[in-house]
Amino acid sequence: MENIALSKHRLKEIPLWKKKLSIALKKHWQLYLLTLPVLLYFIIFEYLPMYGVVIAFKNFNPVKGIMD
């Protein structure tokens, strides 16, 4: 009976790396908040325009659209 209780207890334990990550996020949340505008900039102006590069090399058919 003790083995079942121990195994259930082990399933509820949070892995060590998740604990450390959550502590670091809580401790340095201002730093992560400062990185948010930079990440948004790169996603909007550097990553999303790559879709246009892909479209440039496709055979466009107005009936099928861009996705085909």
N, C-alpha and C positions, 0 to 999 in steps of 0.2 A: 504494500500500500504506500510505503514511503517513496518507492521508485516512481510511482505515478505522480505523486505530489512534486517530487524533484524535477521530473521531466516537464511538467506544466510550468514550473517556475523558470526553467531554462528557456522555454519558448517565449516567455514574456520579457526576458532580458533584452535590452537594447545593445546592439554591438558597440564596441568601444569607439570605433571611428565615428559613428553617428553622435555619440555623446560629446566627443571632442569637437566635432563640427558645430554642433548646436551651441556649445559653450563659446566657441570662437565667434560665431555669428552674433550671439547676444552681447559679447564683450566689445566687439568692434563693429557694431551696426552702422556707425557713422561712416566708416571707411567704405563699407559695401554700398551705402547710399551714394557716396561720391562717385563710385564706379558706374552707377546706373546710367547717367547721361552719356558716358563714353560708350557703353555697350549699346545703348539705343542708337547713337550716332552711327556706329559701325554696322548695325543691323539694317538701318534704314538707308544709308547712303553707300554702303560698300557691298552688302550681301544681297539685298533685294534687286539691285540693278543687274545682277548676274543672270536673272531670268530673261532679261532682254537680250543678252548675249546668246543664250540658248535658242531663243526665238529667231534670231538672225540667220541661223544655219538650218532652219526647217523649211520644208516645202509647204508654203501656206496655201490652204484651200479655204475660201470663204464659207463653203458649205459645211466643212468639217470643223472649222475653228482652229484655235491655236493649240489646244490640248492634244490633238490627234497627230 
